[in-house]
Amino acid sequence: MSRTRMNRLAVFVLAIACLLARGVAFAQSSSPQSDAKIDQPPPEQNISDQDIQMLRQNLRSQRRRVIAANMQLTPAEAAKFWPIYDQYIAELVKLNGAKYEIIKQDVQSNGVLTDAQADSAVKKWISVDQGVSDLRLRYVPTFRKVLSAQNTALFYQLDRRVQLMIDLQLVSVLPLITPTH
């Protein structure tokens, strides 16, 4: 199987795993007036801390599988890469903890926020995104010490694709903010 097909298959499998992890159903509307709107997710919005932890664990496991399936590391490279990867992921998990708290609050509020809560949520989302970008930049030289430039770029490409898939899955269950004016 070609590397491109393996990459696509791995991303597809990750997407399916993410969808199955939460059993998300995407709402579809038959009303022509709603065609330009993004449909809201179903209102089954009681997500416990345990649910979030299980989802996060599953996503990390799937992420590792996608990286492993696509990196094609030699045994020597793997021995050096995976400990750094684990350290990177541990830091990423801490950053994403704030994201999951925002998600939990959004779900619990069912999209109804005060102006202060909305301002706070926006700032937290942006702060998490900035923190993830900073983390990635900080780890480039560390990964470069154990991987070629091309393998480092491949890792970051895979990491970004997986994170985009995870983020898409997560935000698809969030209710949109309901403006009160």
C-alpha positions as CSV (number, residue, x, y, z in Angstrom):
1,M,0.0,0.0,0.0
2,S,1.4,3.4,-0.9
3,R,2.3,5.9,1.8
4,T,-0.4,8.3,0.6
5,R,-3.1,5.6,0.8
6,M,-1.8,4.6,4.3
7,N,-2.0,8.3,5.4
8,R,-5.6,8.6,4.1
9,L,-6.6,5.4,5.6
10,A,-5.1,6.3,9.0
11,V,-6.9,9.7,9.0
12,F,-10.1,8.0,8.0
13,V,-9.9,5.4,10.7
14,L,-9.1,8.2,13.2
15,A,-12.2,10.2,12.1
16,I,-14.4,7.1,12.4
17,A,-13.0,6.3,15.8
18,C,-13.6,9.8,17.0
19,L,-17.2,9.7,15.7
20,L,-17.8,6.4,17.4
21,A,-16.2,7.6,20.6
22,R,-19.1,10.0,21.3
23,G,-21.8,8.6,19.0
24,V,-22.3,12.0,17.4
25,A,-25.2,12.4,15.1
26,F,-25.0,15.4,12.8
27,A,-28.4,17.1,12.5
28,Q,-29.8,17.7,9.1
29,S,-32.6,20.1,8.3
30,S,-35.0,19.8,5.5
31,S,-36.1,23.4,5.8
32,P,-34.8,25.5,2.9
33,Q,-34.5,28.6,5.2
34,S,-31.9,26.8,7.3
35,D,-29.6,25.9,4.5
36,A,-27.2,28.8,5.2
37,K,-27.1,28.0,9.0
38,I,-25.0,25.4,10.8
39,D,-27.3,22.9,12.4
40,Q,-27.1,22.6,16.1
41,P,-26.1,19.2,17.6
42,P,-28.7,17.2,19.5
43,P,-29.4,18.5,23.0
44,E,-28.1,15.4,24.9
45,Q,-25.7,17.6,26.6
46,N,-24.8,16.0,29.9
47,I,-21.1,15.2,29.5
48,S,-19.5,14.1,32.7
49,D,-15.8,14.5,33.7
50,Q,-15.5,10.8,33.3
51,D,-16.9,11.0,29.7
52,I,-14.4,13.7,28.8
53,Q,-11.5,11.8,30.3
54,M,-12.4,8.6,28.5
55,L,-12.8,10.6,25.2
56,R,-9.4,12.2,25.7
57,Q,-7.7,8.9,26.4
58,N,-9.2,7.3,23.3
59,L,-8.2,10.3,21.2
60,R,-4.6,10.1,22.5
61,S,-4.5,6.4,21.7
62,Q,-5.8,6.9,18.2
63,R,-3.3,9.8,17.6
64,R,-0.4,7.6,18.6
65,R,-1.5,4.9,16.2
66,V,-1.8,7.3,13.3
67,I,1.7,8.7,14.0
68,A,3.2,5.2,14.4
69,A,1.5,3.9,11.2
70,N,2.8,6.8,9.1
71,M,6.2,7.7,10.5
72,Q,8.0,4.5,9.4
73,L,10.8,5.0,11.9
74,T,13.8,2.8,12.2
75,P,14.2,1.0,15.5
76,A,17.0,3.5,16.5
77,E,14.8,6.5,15.5
78,A,11.8,5.0,17.3
79,A,13.8,4.5,20.5
80,K,14.7,8.2,20.6
81,F,11.4,9.6,19.1
82,W,8.8,8.0,21.3
83,P,10.0,9.3,24.7
84,I,10.1,12.8,23.2
85,Y,6.7,12.3,21.7
86,D,5.3,11.2,25.1
87,Q,6.8,14.3,26.7
88,Y,5.3,16.5,24.0
89,I,1.9,14.8,24.4
90,A,2.0,15.2,28.2
91,E,2.4,19.0,27.7
92,L,-0.3,19.0,25.0
93,V,-2.7,17.3,27.4
94,K,-2.1,20.0,30.0
95,L,-2.9,22.7,27.5
96,N,-5.9,20.9,26.2
97,G,-7.3,20.6,29.7
98,A,-8.3,24.2,29.4
99,K,-10.0,23.4,26.1
100,Y,-12.0,20.6,27.6
101,E,-13.1,22.8,30.5
102,I,-14.4,25.4,28.0
103,I,-16.2,22.6,26.1
104,K,-17.8,21.3,29.3
105,Q,-19.0,24.8,30.2
106,D,-20.4,25.4,26.7
107,V,-22.3,22.1,26.8
108,Q,-23.6,22.8,30.3
109,S,-24.8,26.3,29.3
110,N,-26.4,24.9,26.1
111,G,-25.1,27.9,24.2
112,V,-26.5,30.6,26.6
113,L,-23.7,32.7,28.0
114,T,-23.5,36.1,29.6
115,D,-21.4,38.7,27.9
116,A,-18.7,38.2,30.5
117,Q,-18.8,34.4,30.0
118,A,-18.6,34.8,26.2
119,D,-15.6,37.2,26.4
120,S,-13.9,34.8,28.7
121,A,-14.6,31.8,26.5
122,V,-13.2,33.6,23.4
123,K,-10.0,34.5,25.3
124,K,-9.5,31.0,26.6
125,W,-10.0,29.4,23.2
126,I,-7.4,31.7,21.7
127,S,-5.0,31.3,24.6
128,V,-5.2,27.5,24.2
129,D,-4.6,27.7,20.4
130,Q,-1.6,30.0,21.0
131,G,-0.2,27.7,23.7
132,V,-0.4,24.7,21.3
133,S,1.4,26.7,18.6
134,D,4.1,27.8,21.1
135,L,4.5,24.2,22.2
136,R,4.9,23.0,18.6
137,L,7.5,25.6,17.9
138,R,9.4,24.8,21.1
139,Y,9.6,21.1,20.2
140,V,10.9,21.5,16.6
141,P,14.6,21.5,17.6
142,T,14.0,18.6,20.0
143,F,12.4,16.5,17.4
144,R,15.1,17.6,14.9
145,K,17.8,16.2,17.1
146,V,16.4,12.7,16.6
147,L,14.6,12.9,13.2
148,S,15.6,14.1,9.8
149,A,14.1,17.4,8.6
150,Q,11.7,15.5,6.4
151,N,10.6,13.2,9.2
152,T,10.2,16.1,11.5
153,A,8.0,17.9,9.0
154,L,6.0,14.7,8.4
155,F,5.4,14.3,12.2
156,Y,4.2,17.9,12.4
157,Q,2.0,17.4,9.4
158,L,0.4,14.3,10.9
159,D,0.1,15.9,14.3
160,R,-1.7,18.9,12.8
161,R,-4.0,16.7,10.8
162,V,-4.9,14.6,13.8
163,Q,-5.5,17.7,15.9
164,L,-7.7,19.2,13.3
165,M,-9.8,16.0,13.2
166,I,-10.0,15.9,17.0
167,D,-11.0,19.6,17.1
168,L,-13.7,19.1,14.4
169,Q,-15.1,16.2,16.3
170,L,-15.2,18.1,19.6
171,V,-16.7,21.3,18.3
172,S,-19.3,19.4,16.3
173,V,-21.0,18.6,19.6
174,L,-20.9,22.1,21.0
175,P,-24.0,24.2,20.9
176,L,-23.6,27.5,19.0
177,I,-23.8,30.6,21.2
178,T,-27.2,32.0,21.3
179,P,-27.1,35.9,21.1
180,T,-29.7,37.5,23.3
181,H,-30.1,40.8,21.4
